[in-house]
Amino acid sequence: MDSETLVKCAHPPCQCLVEEEQNYCSSACSKADGASRGPCMCGHRGCHAGGEIMESDDVGPLAVE
């Protein structure tokens, strides 16, 4: 990540951080936009909101630890 400014993923249950220019950490969060109920399904290891851990994703975020 080249940006020095990180912000929380725009999907409410998600706890991942993304570059300011991005809105979501994954396609799962992008598709779930507006759905604030239920666990986050991004699958990133640092996301404390739950969901199944995935091997890889289309975007590699820096997650909250």
Rosetta constraint file for C-alpha pairs under 8 A:
AtomPair CA 1 CA 19 HARMONIC 7.00 0.50
AtomPair CA 3 CA 19 HARMONIC 5.94 0.50
AtomPair CA 3 CA 20 HARMONIC 7.30 0.50
AtomPair CA 4 CA 19 HARMONIC 7.71 0.50
AtomPair CA 5 CA 19 HARMONIC 6.09 0.50
AtomPair CA 5 CA 20 HARMONIC 5.69 0.50
AtomPair CA 6 CA 17 HARMONIC 5.91 0.50
AtomPair CA 6 CA 18 HARMONIC 5.35 0.50
AtomPair CA 6 CA 19 HARMONIC 4.63 0.50
AtomPair CA 6 CA 20 HARMONIC 5.37 0.50
AtomPair CA 7 CA 17 HARMONIC 5.33 0.50
AtomPair CA 7 CA 18 HARMONIC 5.49 0.50
AtomPair CA 7 CA 19 HARMONIC 6.24 0.50
AtomPair CA 7 CA 20 HARMONIC 5.61 0.50
AtomPair CA 8 CA 14 HARMONIC 7.81 0.50
AtomPair CA 8 CA 15 HARMONIC 6.42 0.50
AtomPair CA 8 CA 16 HARMONIC 5.87 0.50
AtomPair CA 8 CA 17 HARMONIC 4.49 0.50
AtomPair CA 8 CA 18 HARMONIC 6.17 0.50
AtomPair CA 9 CA 14 HARMONIC 6.23 0.50
AtomPair CA 9 CA 15 HARMONIC 6.68 0.50
AtomPair CA 9 CA 16 HARMONIC 5.61 0.50
AtomPair CA 9 CA 17 HARMONIC 5.60 0.50
AtomPair CA 9 CA 18 HARMONIC 5.98 0.50
AtomPair CA 9 CA 23 HARMONIC 5.89 0.50
AtomPair CA 9 CA 24 HARMONIC 4.80 0.50
AtomPair CA 9 CA 25 HARMONIC 5.84 0.50
AtomPair CA 9 CA 29 HARMONIC 7.92 0.50
AtomPair CA 10 CA 14 HARMONIC 7.67 0.50
AtomPair CA 10 CA 23 HARMONIC 5.48 0.50
AtomPair CA 10 CA 24 HARMONIC 5.63 0.50
AtomPair CA 10 CA 29 HARMONIC 7.80 0.50
AtomPair CA 10 CA 33 HARMONIC 7.50 0.50
AtomPair CA 11 CA 24 HARMONIC 6.82 0.50
AtomPair CA 11 CA 29 HARMONIC 5.58 0.50
AtomPair CA 11 CA 30 HARMONIC 7.19 0.50
AtomPair CA 11 CA 32 HARMONIC 7.00 0.50
AtomPair CA 11 CA 33 HARMONIC 5.60 0.50
AtomPair CA 11 CA 34 HARMONIC 7.06 0.50
AtomPair CA 11 CA 35 HARMONIC 7.59 0.50
AtomPair CA 11 CA 36 HARMONIC 7.17 0.50
AtomPair CA 12 CA 34 HARMONIC 7.84 0.50
AtomPair CA 12 CA 35 HARMONIC 7.71 0.50
AtomPair CA 12 CA 36 HARMONIC 5.42 0.50
AtomPair CA 13 CA 36 HARMONIC 6.05 0.50
AtomPair CA 13 CA 37 HARMONIC 7.34 0.50
AtomPair CA 13 CA 38 HARMONIC 7.55 0.50
AtomPair CA 13 CA 39 HARMONIC 6.40 0.50
AtomPair CA 13 CA 40 HARMONIC 5.46 0.50
AtomPair CA 13 CA 49 HARMONIC 5.95 0.50
AtomPair CA 14 CA 29 HARMONIC 7.57 0.50
AtomPair CA 14 CA 39 HARMONIC 7.99 0.50
AtomPair CA 14 CA 40 HARMONIC 5.32 0.50
AtomPair CA 14 CA 42 HARMONIC 7.57 0.50
AtomPair CA 14 CA 47 HARMONIC 6.37 0.50
AtomPair CA 14 CA 48 HARMONIC 7.61 0.50
AtomPair CA 14 CA 49 HARMONIC 5.78 0.50
AtomPair CA 15 CA 46 HARMONIC 7.68 0.50
AtomPair CA 15 CA 47 HARMONIC 5.02 0.50
AtomPair CA 15 CA 48 HARMONIC 6.24 0.50
AtomPair CA 15 CA 49 HARMONIC 6.42 0.50
AtomPair CA 15 CA 63 HARMONIC 7.02 0.50
AtomPair CA 15 CA 64 HARMONIC 6.22 0.50
AtomPair CA 16 CA 25 HARMONIC 6.55 0.50
AtomPair CA 16 CA 44 HARMONIC 7.70 0.50
AtomPair CA 16 CA 46 HARMONIC 6.86 0.50
AtomPair CA 16 CA 47 HARMONIC 5.52 0.50
AtomPair CA 16 CA 61 HARMONIC 6.72 0.50
AtomPair CA 16 CA 62 HARMONIC 6.61 0.50
AtomPair CA 16 CA 63 HARMONIC 4.31 0.50
AtomPair CA 16 CA 64 HARMONIC 5.53 0.50
AtomPair CA 17 CA 25 HARMONIC 7.08 0.50
AtomPair CA 17 CA 61 HARMONIC 6.22 0.50
AtomPair CA 17 CA 62 HARMONIC 5.50 0.50
AtomPair CA 17 CA 63 HARMONIC 5.25 0.50
AtomPair CA 17 CA 64 HARMONIC 6.42 0.50
AtomPair CA 18 CA 22 HARMONIC 6.20 0.50
AtomPair CA 18 CA 23 HARMONIC 7.13 0.50
AtomPair CA 18 CA 24 HARMONIC 6.78 0.50
AtomPair CA 18 CA 25 HARMONIC 5.89 0.50
AtomPair CA 18 CA 61 HARMONIC 5.64 0.50
AtomPair CA 18 CA 62 HARMONIC 6.49 0.50
AtomPair CA 18 CA 63 HARMONIC 7.95 0.50
AtomPair CA 19 CA 23 HARMONIC 7.93 0.50
AtomPair CA 23 CA 30 HARMONIC 7.90 0.50
AtomPair CA 24 CA 29 HARMONIC 5.94 0.50
AtomPair CA 24 CA 30 HARMONIC 5.74 0.50
AtomPair CA 25 CA 29 HARMONIC 6.69 0.50
AtomPair CA 25 CA 30 HARMONIC 7.88 0.50
AtomPair CA 25 CA 42 HARMONIC 7.48 0.50
AtomPair CA 25 CA 59 HARMONIC 6.09 0.50
AtomPair CA 25 CA 60 HARMONIC 7.17 0.50
AtomPair CA 25 CA 61 HARMONIC 5.68 0.50
AtomPair CA 26 CA 30 HARMONIC 6.39 0.50
AtomPair CA 26 CA 42 HARMONIC 6.04 0.50
AtomPair CA 26 CA 57 HARMONIC 6.63 0.50
AtomPair CA 26 CA 58 HARMONIC 6.25 0.50
AtomPair CA 26 CA 59 HARMONIC 5.61 0.50
AtomPair CA 26 CA 60 HARMONIC 7.96 0.50
AtomPair CA 27 CA 31 HARMONIC 6.05 0.50
AtomPair CA 27 CA 42 HARMONIC 7.69 0.50
AtomPair CA 27 CA 58 HARMONIC 6.98 0.50
AtomPair CA 28 CA 32 HARMONIC 6.21 0.50
AtomPair CA 28 CA 41 HARMONIC 6.28 0.50
AtomPair CA 28 CA 42 HARMONIC 5.37 0.50
AtomPair CA 29 CA 33 HARMONIC 6.20 0.50
AtomPair CA 29 CA 40 HARMONIC 7.36 0.50
AtomPair CA 29 CA 41 HARMONIC 7.15 0.50
AtomPair CA 29 CA 42 HARMONIC 6.06 0.50
AtomPair CA 39 CA 49 HARMONIC 5.69 0.50
AtomPair CA 39 CA 50 HARMONIC 5.34 0.50
AtomPair CA 39 CA 51 HARMONIC 5.91 0.50
AtomPair CA 40 CA 47 HARMONIC 7.95 0.50
AtomPair CA 40 CA 49 HARMONIC 5.44 0.50
AtomPair CA 40 CA 50 HARMONIC 5.69 0.50
AtomPair CA 40 CA 51 HARMONIC 5.50 0.50
AtomPair CA 41 CA 50 HARMONIC 6.91 0.50
AtomPair CA 41 CA 51 HARMONIC 4.43 0.50
AtomPair CA 41 CA 52 HARMONIC 6.46 0.50
AtomPair CA 42 CA 47 HARMONIC 7.86 0.50
AtomPair CA 42 CA 51 HARMONIC 6.75 0.50
AtomPair CA 42 CA 52 HARMONIC 7.71 0.50
AtomPair CA 42 CA 53 HARMONIC 7.80 0.50
AtomPair CA 42 CA 54 HARMONIC 7.88 0.50
AtomPair CA 43 CA 47 HARMONIC 7.34 0.50
AtomPair CA 43 CA 50 HARMONIC 7.73 0.50
AtomPair CA 43 CA 51 HARMONIC 5.63 0.50
AtomPair CA 43 CA 52 HARMONIC 5.06 0.50
AtomPair CA 43 CA 53 HARMONIC 4.06 0.50
AtomPair CA 43 CA 54 HARMONIC 4.90 0.50
AtomPair CA 44 CA 53 HARMONIC 5.84 0.50
AtomPair CA 44 CA 54 HARMONIC 6.61 0.50
AtomPair CA 44 CA 61 HARMONIC 7.99 0.50
AtomPair CA 44 CA 63 HARMONIC 7.25 0.50
AtomPair CA 45 CA 53 HARMONIC 6.12 0.50
AtomPair CA 45 CA 63 HARMONIC 7.44 0.50
AtomPair CA 46 CA 63 HARMONIC 4.74 0.50
AtomPair CA 46 CA 64 HARMONIC 5.39 0.50
AtomPair CA 46 CA 65 HARMONIC 5.27 0.50
AtomPair CA 47 CA 63 HARMONIC 6.17 0.50
AtomPair CA 47 CA 64 HARMONIC 6.43 0.50
AtomPair CA 47 CA 65 HARMONIC 7.66 0.50
AtomPair CA 48 CA 64 HARMONIC 7.94 0.50
AtomPair CA 56 CA 60 HARMONIC 7.90 0.50
